[in-house]
Amino acid sequence: MKLDAATFLVQWATGGLLFGWVTTRRREVSLGYGWLIRIVFATFAAGAAASFFTGDLTAARVVAALAALGCAAATAGALAVSVQRRRAGVRGREEVRAARRARVSAMIGRAGEEDALDRGREFPPALDLIAPVCGAAGLLAAAQFAGGPYLLAVARLAVGAVFLGSVSDAMLLGHWYLVQPGLPREPLKELVAWTAVAWPFEIAVFLWPTGMVQVLDGVIDDGYHGVLGWIWVACAAMTIGLVALTWAALRERYYSAVMAATGLLYLAILTAFGTDLVARAVIRP
């Protein structure tokens, strides 16, 4: 399987934007987090499109490039709508803030004031689904020149998008608790759970022949006397171990546990990317 920068970027952008929607659809995280996710991964999608156009312009590469452009454009459109409707805020967060104001007012014996301000319409989370759909179309096209059987290439790219997107967004969301310290832990737990669910599928698609089994038994020469194969094994094992430690940290009551979980997710990103990229580098078509 070819390790292609453009394919990797559209894969990462697709997964990151998909799990951006998974989090923002809950309407608990403040608007800034959605803006961060859209800006970061729209940049990746645009970079993927530019990289696709620098290679041989086969039909599959043109389709993949146009899909990556569509992903970036859809993300930019969703960002524009979110900024335009920022006065409406986020329903779940506004409800929590209103409940806190009412509680404080009751404690000091002062009647709470109703917020009569017309905030307008809230951002519709479904808009964030358009970009990952475009990205998925790009992955289907990229699988035609990624190397190996087409269906296996599709599975590797799709599972990798879920795997890398969930762990990346989990790390970014962990940092967002510094901006929004009252945020419940359920959104972060959801992303960690998705990473754990995606992990066995990530391992399975790269073990499927021709895969890492052939690297480990010497049928495929990695160029380093099998060292890269064992690095892949170590990355795979460490990733699920770090995810388990992150989940354990999030079960602790103290706020510092969220910061500890974020630090563990930093390491999990490194090992998760090693799991995906090392395999793609050594399993050559």
URZI-V663127 format. One record per pair of residues at least 4 apart in sequence whose C-alpha atoms are under 6 Angstrom apart, sorted by the first residue. I is the first residue (numbers start at 1). J is the second residue. D is the distance in Angstrom with one decimal. If there is no record, write none. Layout:
I/J/D + I/J/D
//
This chain:
1/146/5.6 + 1/147/4.4 + 1/148/6.0 + 1/280/5.4 + 1/283/5.3 + 1/284/4.8 + 1/285/5.2 + 2/146/5.3 + 2/147/5.8 + 2/284/6.0 + 3/280/5.5 + 3/281/5.4 + 6/48/4.3 + 6/51/5.1 + 6/52/5.7 + 9/44/5.6 + 9/48/5.3 + 10/14/6.0 + 10/45/5.3 + 10/48/5.5 + 11/161/5.0 + 12/16/6.0 + 12/161/5.6 + 12/165/6.0 + 13/17/6.0 + 13/41/4.8 + 13/44/5.8 + 13/45/5.7 + 14/132/4.8 + 14/135/5.0 + 15/161/4.4 + 15/162/5.0 + 15/165/3.9 + 16/165/4.0 + 17/132/5.9 + 18/132/5.5 + 19/166/5.9 + 21/25/5.6 + 21/128/5.7 + 23/187/5.9 + 25/125/5.3 + 27/90/5.5 + 27/91/5.8 + 27/92/5.1 + 28/92/4.6 + 28/93/5.1 + 38/42/5.7 + 38/75/5.9 + 42/72/4.6 + 42/75/5.9 + 45/68/5.3 + 45/72/5.3 + 46/69/6.0 + 46/72/5.7 + 49/65/4.4 + 49/68/5.2 + 49/69/5.8 + 52/65/5.4 + 57/61/5.8 + 57/62/6.0 + 60/141/5.3 + 61/65/6.0 + 64/138/4.2 + 64/141/5.3 + 64/142/5.8 + 67/134/5.3 + 67/138/4.9 + 68/135/5.8 + 70/74/5.9 + 70/134/5.9 + 71/131/4.3 + 71/134/5.1 + 71/135/5.5 + 74/131/5.1 + 75/131/5.6 + 78/127/5.9 + 82/86/5.9 + 82/123/5.5 + 87/119/5.4 + 88/119/4.5 + 88/120/5.5 + 88/122/5.1 + 102/112/5.6 + 105/110/5.0 + 105/111/6.0 + 105/112/5.5 + 132/136/6.0 + 143/153/5.2 + 143/154/5.4 + 147/285/5.2 + 148/285/5.8 + 154/158/6.0 + 155/159/5.9 + 156/160/5.8 + 156/205/5.8 + 159/202/5.9 + 160/164/5.9 + 161/165/5.6 + 162/166/5.9 + 163/195/5.7 + 163/198/5.4 + 166/191/5.6 + 166/195/5.5 + 167/195/5.9 + 169/173/5.9 + 170/191/5.5 + 171/262/5.7 + 171/265/5.4 + 174/262/5.0 + 177/181/4.7 + 206/211/5.2 + 206/212/6.0 + 207/211/4.9 + 207/212/5.0 + 207/213/5.7 + 214/219/5.0 + 214/220/5.5 + 215/219/6.0 + 215/220/4.7 + 215/229/5.9 + 216/229/5.5 + 222/226/5.9 + 222/282/5.5 + 232/275/5.5 + 234/238/6.0 + 235/239/6.0 + 235/271/4.7 + 235/274/5.8 + 235/275/5.4 + 236/275/5.4 + 238/242/6.0 + 239/268/5.2 + 239/271/5.4 + 239/272/5.7 + 242/268/5.8 + 246/261/4.7 + 249/257/5.4 + 249/261/5.7 + 250/257/5.9 + 268/272/5.8 + 269/273/6.0 + 273/277/5.7 + 274/278/5.4 + 279/283/6.0
//
